[in-house]
Amino acid sequence: MFRPLPLYLALRNFTSGSDNRLVSFISLLAILGLVLGVALLILVASVMNGFDREMESRILGAVPHIRLFSKTGIEHEDELRQLVAGHDNVTAVMPFTRLEGMLTSRGKTRPVEVMGIEPSLSEPFIGQFVADGLMSALTEQPGGVLLATVVAAKLSVGAGDRVTLLLPSHDEVGAMQQAPVVAAFTVLGTFVTHTTLDQSLVLVNLSQASRLGGSGTLPQGMQVRVTDLFNARQTGFELLAMLPDGFHFSDWLQTHGNLFQAIKMSRNLVSLLVFLIVAIAVFNVISMLMMTVIDKRAEIAILKTQGASRAEIVLMFLAQGFLIGVFGAGLGVVLGVIGALNVTDIAKALEGLIGRQLLNSEIYPIDYLPSVLAWGDVAMIVAVALALNFLATLYPAFRAANTRPAEVLRYE
């Protein structure tokens, strides 16, 4: 079967290696560098994609996109809720009352954020992280409370235990008083969001929270979910124009915008650093091919004396560099994809092995390592690696083509 001479020789050089151990060692390092660079870049891109997904689905799933507040409480809540829900960008609305206080049990104390919710309307909000049975219990038992897992663990309490909530009290004009408001609750169960909310969040019935907050039965505000996250602020202003005077709002960009920007910046910086690793690994191919050119000068000279053209010599080394790039990038893709698909489980196994948590929700926005493999990213990484590899082979290929047979074979 006919095989082009440059491709045939490139394949032989690639598979047979070199009798020179130094050349073989440098070749191995060049290929391993390319493999690790591509694998790491795929893994990092997948982890950053995971953080993007968790930011939208989990972090912003537990945090309302918009909060509408009224200092005096919301009167005619049903009518206003329906008015807000009629906005084109709004998908769900729920009244709430938010309080800050201290939760105590058996001599242990924990600062908490008390969120009064309407269980029947909570599913698009924090309710998606709570079992249906617990939400039903919160409706049926107004004196019950649901604790985030970390809060329950810090207080060493579980379902059926009693806890005491201490809240600052206010007089009629809103001035804080010295004597706190004290209320006892029964723990109905726990929930977990795997976000920073697990450090402090406590859920109670809306009516109970409103009474403790001093607004009677009136909720403090309304939580709103929107379709277009990045249009939340404009939506907030449009909702204020629809509502009576006395309302103000906050959006997720105010509360978590810095986190979103930090994730985006970290993704760009880490990707750049790993891309430089790939670039360095690819430039190792130059060293490898230059060593090959030096090692096989006599063979190149013989080929030229037998009629091999300059173009054929160039194509031979370009083909050899291409084979190195394809092999290194292909093996890197296999390792990177396997790592991206299993990095969450690997991180959990590593946590169990070392006995400590890698991501703590007291510091990080989530308490586990997410990963989302995007094949578009894989294709782009492979394309960039092969393009850099091709550029790296140009100089050695033309250097080999400039070999002068008479000078090389003079002493052979």
C-alpha positions in Angstrom: 0.0 0.0 0.0 1.3 3.4 -0.9 2.3 5.6 2.0 3.6 9.2 1.6 7.3 9.2 2.6 7.1 12.1 5.1 4.2 10.6 7.0 5.8 7.1 7.0 9.1 8.5 8.4 7.3 10.7 10.9 5.3 7.7 12.2 8.5 5.6 12.5 10.3 8.4 14.4 7.3 8.8 16.7 6.9 5.1 17.5 10.5 4.0 17.6 11.9 6.8 19.6 15.7 7.3 19.7 18.7 5.4 20.7 19.8 8.5 22.6 18.4 8.2 26.1 18.5 12.0 26.6 16.4 12.5 23.5 13.9 9.9 24.6 13.7 11.4 28.1 13.1 14.9 26.7 10.4 13.5 24.3 8.7 11.8 27.2 8.7 15.0 29.3 7.3 17.0 26.3 4.4 14.6 25.8 3.7 14.3 29.5 3.7 18.1 29.9 1.1 18.4 27.0 -1.0 15.6 28.5 -1.1 17.2 32.0 -1.6 20.7 30.6 -4.7 19.7 28.6 -6.1 17.6 31.4 -5.7 20.3 33.9 -7.3 22.9 31.7 -10.3 20.7 31.1 -10.6 20.0 34.8 -10.3 23.7 35.8 -12.8 24.8 33.1 -15.3 22.1 34.3 -14.9 23.2 38.0 -15.5 26.9 37.0 -18.5 25.9 34.9 -19.7 24.1 38.0 -19.4 27.2 40.2 -21.3 29.2 37.5 -24.1 26.6 37.6 -24.2 26.5 41.4 -24.2 30.3 41.5 -27.4 30.3 39.4 -29.2 27.2 40.6 -28.2 26.7 44.2 -26.9 30.0 45.7 -29.4 32.2 43.9 -32.0 29.4 44.3 -31.7 29.9 48.1 -31.4 33.7 47.9 -34.3 35.7 46.4 -33.4 37.7 43.3 -35.3 40.7 44.5 -36.6 41.7 48.0 -39.3 44.3 48.3 -39.6 45.9 51.7 -42.0 48.1 53.5 -41.1 49.7 56.9 -44.7 49.5 58.2 -45.4 46.0 56.9 -47.3 45.0 53.8 -51.1 45.6 53.9 -53.3 43.9 51.4 -50.5 41.4 50.8 -52.6 39.1 48.5 -53.5 42.0 46.1 -49.9 43.3 46.0 -48.5 39.8 45.5 -50.7 39.3 42.5 -49.8 42.7 41.1 -46.0 41.9 41.4 -46.6 38.4 39.9 -48.1 40.0 36.8 -44.7 41.5 35.7 -43.3 39.8 32.6 -39.9 39.0 34.3 -41.4 37.7 37.6 -41.8 33.9 38.0 -42.7 33.7 41.8 -43.5 35.9 44.7 -43.6 35.0 48.5 -44.2 37.2 51.5 -41.5 37.0 54.2 -40.4 38.5 57.5 -36.6 38.5 58.3 -35.3 38.8 61.8 -31.8 38.5 63.4 -31.3 37.0 66.8 -29.7 34.4 69.0 -30.8 30.8 69.3 -29.9 28.9 72.5 -30.2 25.4 73.8 -28.6 23.6 76.7 -26.1 26.4 77.3 -25.1 26.7 73.6 -25.8 29.8 71.6 -25.7 30.6 67.9 -26.4 33.8 66.0 -29.1 33.1 63.5 -31.1 34.7 60.7 -34.8 33.9 61.3 -36.8 33.8 58.1 -40.6 33.8 58.4 -42.1 32.1 55.3 -45.4 31.1 53.9 -44.8 27.3 53.3 -47.4 27.0 50.6 -45.5 29.6 48.5 -41.9 28.7 49.4 -41.2 25.9 46.8 -39.5 28.3 44.2 -37.5 29.8 47.0 -35.9 28.2 50.1 -38.7 25.5 50.1 -36.9 23.6 47.3 -34.2 22.6 49.8 -36.7 21.4 52.5 -38.5 18.1 52.5 -42.3 18.3 51.8 -43.2 16.7 55.1 -41.2 19.3 57.0 -42.9 22.2 55.2 -46.3 20.7 56.0 -45.3 20.4 59.7 -44.3 24.1 59.7 -47.8 24.9 58.5 -49.5 22.7 61.0 -47.3 23.7 64.0 -46.8 27.4 64.2 -44.6 26.9 67.3 -42.2 24.8 65.3 -38.9 25.7 63.7 -36.7 24.3 61.0 -32.9 24.6 61.4 -30.1 24.5 58.9 -27.9 21.5 59.5 -24.9 23.5 60.7 -27.0 25.4 63.2 -28.5 22.2 64.5 -25.0 20.6 64.8 -23.6 23.6 66.6 -26.5 23.6 69.1 -26.5 19.7 69.3 -30.2 19.6 68.8 -32.5 17.5 66.6 -36.2 16.9 65.8 -38.3 17.2 69.0 -35.8 19.3 71.0 -36.7 22.7 72.4 -34.8 25.8 71.6 -35.1 29.4 72.7 -35.0 32.4 70.4 -33.8 35.8 71.7 -34.6 38.8 69.6 -34.1 42.6 70.1 -37.3 44.4 71.0 -38.4 47.8 69.7 -40.8 50.4 70.9 -43.5 52.1 68.9 -41.0 54.4 67.1 -38.5 51.7 66.4 -36.0 52.4 69.1 -34.2 49.3 70.4 -35.0 48.3 74.1 -32.8 46.5 76.5 -35.1 43.6 77.3 -35.1 41.1 74.4 -38.1 39.2 73.0 -37.9 35.6 74.1 -39.8 32.8 72.3 -39.6 29.0 72.6 -39.8 26.7 69.6 -39.8 23.0 69.0 -37.4 21.7 66.3 -39.3 20.0 63.6 -36.3 19.0 61.5 -33.3 20.2 59.6 -32.5 21.1 56.0 -29.4 21.7 54.0 -28.6 24.1 51.1 -24.8 23.5 50.9 -24.3 27.2 50.9 -23.4 29.9 53.5 -27.0 30.0 54.6 -26.4 26.7 56.4 -24.4 28.6 58.9 -27.3 30.7 60.3 -30.7 30.2 58.6 -33.7 29.3 60.7 -37.2 28.9 59.2 -40.4 29.7 61.1 -44.0 30.3 60.1 -44.6 33.7 58.6 -47.3 34.7 61.1 -45.1 33.8 64.1 -42.2 35.7 62.7 -44.3 38.8 62.0 -45.6 38.8 65.6 -42.1 38.5 67.0 -40.9 41.3 64.7 -43.6 43.7 66.1 -45.6 44.1 62.9 -48.6 42.0 64.1 -49.7 39.8 61.2 -48.2 41.9 58.4 -45.2 40.5 56.6 -42.1 42.6 56.3 -41.7 42.3 52.5 -41.9 40.1 49.5 -39.3 37.9 47.9 -39.3 37.8 44.1 -37.8 35.4 41.6 -37.2 36.5 38.0 -36.5 34.9 34.7 -33.6 37.2 33.6 -31.2 37.4 36.5 -29.2 40.3 35.0 -32.3 42.4 34.5 -33.2 42.1 38.2 -32.3 45.7 39.1 -34.4 47.2 36.3 -37.2 44.9 37.2 -36.9 46.1 40.8 -37.4 49.7 39.8 -40.3 48.8 37.6 -42.0 47.0 40.5 -41.5 50.1 42.7 -43.3 52.1 40.1 -46.2 49.7 40.3 -46.4 49.5 44.1 -47.7 52.2 46.6 -45.3 54.6 48.2 -43.1 53.4 51.1 -41.5 50.5 49.4 -37.8 49.9 48.6 -36.0 47.0 47.3 -32.6 45.1 47.2 -31.5 42.7 44.5 -29.1 39.8 44.3 -26.4 42.0 42.6 -26.3 44.0 45.9 -26.0 40.9 48.1 -24.1 38.5 45.9 -22.9 40.5 42.9 -19.3 40.6 44.3 -19.4 36.8 44.6 -20.5 36.5 41.0 -17.7 38.8 39.8 -15.2 37.0 42.0 -16.1 33.6 40.4 -15.9 35.2 36.9 -12.5 36.7 37.6 -11.2 33.5 39.2 -12.3 31.6 36.2 -10.4 33.9 33.8 -7.2 34.0 35.9 -7.1 30.3 36.6 -7.8 29.5 33.0 -5.0 31.9 31.9 -2.5 30.3 34.3 -3.3 26.8 33.1 -3.3 27.9 29.5 0.3 29.1 30.1 1.1 25.6 31.4 -0.2 24.2 28.1 1.9 26.8 26.2 5.0 25.9 28.2 4.4 22.2 27.6 3.9 22.8 23.9 7.2 24.8 23.7 8.9 21.7 25.2 8.1 20.1 21.9 10.5 22.6 20.3 13.3 21.2 22.5 12.3 17.7 21.7 12.2 18.2 18.0 15.5 20.1 18.0 17.1 17.3 19.8 15.6 14.9 17.3 17.0 17.0 14.4 20.5 17.0 16.0 20.3 13.3 16.8 19.2 12.4 13.2 21.3 14.8 11.2 23.1 11.9 9.5 19.8 10.3 8.5 18.4 13.6 7.2 21.5 14.1 5.2 21.2 10.6 3.6 17.6 11.2 2.8 18.5 14.4 1.0 21.3 12.7 -1.0 18.8 10.1 -2.0 16.5 12.7 -3.5 14.3 13.8 -0.6 13.2 17.4 -1.2 13.2 20.2 1.3 9.4 20.2 1.4 9.4 16.5 2.3 11.8 17.0 5.2 9.7 19.9 6.5 6.5 17.8 6.2 8.1 14.9 8.0 8.9 16.9 11.1 5.5 18.7 10.9 3.8 15.4 10.8 5.9 14.1 13.7 4.9 17.2 15.7 1.3 16.7 14.7 1.4 13.1 16.0 2.9 14.2 19.3 0.2 16.9 19.6 -2.7 14.5 18.8 -1.4 11.8 21.1 -0.7 14.3 24.0 -3.9 16.2 23.6 -6.0 13.0 23.1 -4.6 11.4 26.3 -5.0 14.7 28.1 -8.7 14.8 27.0 -9.3 11.3 28.4 -7.7 12.1 31.7 -9.3 15.6 31.9 -12.8 14.2 31.1 -12.5 11.4 33.7 -11.3 13.9 36.3 -14.1 16.4 35.5 -16.8 13.8 35.8 -15.4 12.5 39.1 -13.8 15.5 40.7 -16.7 15.9 43.2 -16.5 12.3 44.4 -12.7 12.6 44.5 -12.8 15.7 46.6 -15.2 13.9 49.0 -13.0 10.9 49.2 -10.0 13.2 49.9 -11.9 14.9 52.7 -12.6 11.6 54.3 -9.0 10.6 53.9 -7.5 13.7 55.5 -10.3 14.2 58.0 -11.1 17.8 57.1 -13.4 19.7 54.8 -11.8 21.2 51.7 -14.6 23.8 51.2 -16.2 25.2 54.3 -19.4 27.2 53.9 -18.2 29.6 56.6 -15.6 30.8 54.1 -16.7 29.6 50.6 -20.1 30.1 49.0 -20.7 26.3 48.8 -19.4 23.4 50.8 -18.5 21.0 47.9 -16.5 21.1 44.7 -18.9 21.3 41.7 -18.1 20.3 38.1 -19.9 20.7 34.8 -18.2 19.2 31.7 -18.8 21.4 28.6 -17.7 19.7 25.3 -17.4 23.1 23.7 -14.7 23.9 26.2 -13.0 20.6 25.5 -13.0 21.2 21.7 -11.6 24.7 22.2 -8.8 23.5 24.5 -7.8 20.8 22.0 -7.9 23.2 19.1 -5.7 25.7 21.0 -3.2 23.0 22.1 -2.9 21.6 18.5 -2.5 25.1 17.1 0.3 26.0 19.6 1.9 22.6 18.9 1.9 23.3 15.2 3.5 26.6 15.7 6.1 25.0 17.9 7.1 22.5 15.2 7.7 25.1 12.5 11.2 26.1 13.5 12.6 22.6 14.0 11.1 21.5 10.7 12.7 24.3 8.7 16.0 23.8 10.7 16.0 20.2 9.6 15.3 21.1 6.0 18.4 23.4 6.0 20.7 20.5 6.8 23.6 20.4 4.4 24.5 16.8 3.5 28.1 17.5 2.6 28.9 19.0 6.0 27.2 16.3 7.9 28.5 13.3 5.9 32.1 14.6 5.6 33.4 12.5 8.5 30.9 9.6 8.2 
